[in-house]
Amino acid sequence: MPLVRVTMIKGKSPEYIKHLSQSIYQSLVEAYLMPENDMFQIIEQLEPEALIYDRRFGIEGERSDDFVLINIESDARRRDEKQAFVARLVEKLATSPGLSPDDVFVRLSTNTVMEDWSFGSGKVASDIEYPAT
C-alpha cells in the first residue's frame, strides 16, 4: 500500500508524467512486492526556485533540471527488497521516461501497522480483506 509522492521542476508533459508514473508503479509491483492496482500517487511540479537541491551530493555524476524526489510511504520491507526496488526503479525510469540515474532521489518511509492506513469507507486497512495474489 505505498503512497508515492513525486516532486520535480515544472514543465513536464502529460505523456512524460504518465511514463514516470507507470515506471514507478511497475517497479513497485515487480520488486517491492506491491499488489497490482495498489496505485496511489501524487505528482507535483514546482517552480524551479522552489525545488532546491545540490547537484553533486552523494553521487559521482551531476544532477540536472530533470531531478525528481520520490517519497514512498509503505509498510515495512526487508533491506534486500528495498535494494531490489531502488535498482529496478532507476532502471525503469532510465528506459521510460528517460531519466538519468543521477536524477533519481528516493526516500522510503514505513508505517509498521495497518491501522495507520485507510483506503476509504471509514475503515482502517487492517479491517479489509484483500484478494489473494
N, C-alpha and C positions, 0 to 999 in steps of 0.2 A: 503494500500500500504506500509506495513512495509518493510524496508530494514534491514536485520538481518546480524550482523557480530559476529561470534563466534571465540574466541581466546582461545587456550589451548596448553598444552605442547605436543610436537611432540611424535609420536609413536602409535597413534590410527589407527586401521584397517579401510579399506573402509567400512566394514559392520557396525562397531561402528559409523562411521561418518553418514552413511545412517540412522541408527536408531535415532541418535541425531537430525539430520535434520528433519526427519519425526515427531518426538515428538514435536519439536518447531513449525513446520507448523500446526500440528493438534491442538495444544494449541491455536495458533493464530486464527484459524478458529472457534474453539469451544467457546473460552472465550473472545477473543478480537474483535469479530465480523468482522473478516477479510474475504473478499470474497474468495471463493475457487479459486485455481490456481494462486493466487497473491503470488507467491513464488520467492523471490529474497534473496539469502543467500550467504554470504562469510564465509567460514570456513577455518581458518588459524591455523597451528600448528607451534609453536615456539620451539626453543631450550630451555631446562629447565632454563638456566641462563637469558633468555630474557623475561620471564614472572615472575614478582616479585610481591608477594602478602603476606599479613600477614595471618598466619594460623588460627587465632582466632578472629580477629577484627569483631565486630558486630554480632557474633553468640555464642551459648553456647557450641558447639562442636568444632571440628577441621577440617580444610580443608586438603585434600590430594593432591597428584600429579594429580588427575583426575579433579581438579578445572577448571571450564570454566567461561569465561567472555562472557556474551551475551548482546550485544548492539543492541537495536531495535529503529530505527527511523521511525516514522509514523505520521499520522495526530493526532490531539488532541483526547484524550479519557477521560472519566469521571473516577473519583477515584475508584468507585466500579468496573468498567471494568478492570482497572489496577490491582486491588487486586485479582479479579477473575482469571485474566490471569496468574499472578505470581503463585498463588496457583495451578492452573491447570498445568502450565509448570513444576513445581517441581514434582508434582505427576506423570506426563507422563515421565519425564526424569528418575525418580526413577524406573519406570517399564521398560523403554527401552531408553537408553542402560544400565541402572542400576546405575545412578549417585546418590550419597548421596545428600540430600537437602542442606547440608552444603557446597557442592562443586559448587553450582549454584549461581553465582553473575549476577544480571540483572540490566541493565541501560536502562530506557525508555526515549527517547528523541522525541520531537514533532516539526513538521513544521505545521504552522497553515493555510497556504494557498496552494491550489493545484498547483499554479504557481511555487512552489518550486520543483516540480517533472516533469520528462519527462520519459515516458516508451519507447520512441523511435520515429522514423519517423519525428523528428524535431518539435513535438507538445508538449506543456505543458499539464499536466494531466487534467487541467480544460477544455480543448478543446475536450476531448474524451468522447464519450457516452459509458457508461458502461452497460453491460447486467443486467437485473433485477435479483435479487437473491431471 
